């Protein structure tokens, strides 16, 4: 079996479509964290990135990185989520 290359923009598009469908069905809102600069000099933590993405004009999604981790729900009622582990 030949594996095709996985393009990050296709993956981001799929995640966005999942989030849009969830919102249409009345589900919880999610924001994601790419952790793109985590552990780099001046980089933010996973939680700080998610908080910034939640307030971003990009619909809660980072423009860089994998957007693997997220927070679904509102405030304290939400839950931390690893999207890659639930594919």
Secondary structure, 3 states (H helix, E strand, C coil): CCCCCCCHHHHHHHHHHHHHHHHHCCCCCEEEECCCCCCCCCCCCHHHHHHHHHCCCCCCCCCCCCCCEEEECCHHHCEEEEHHHHC
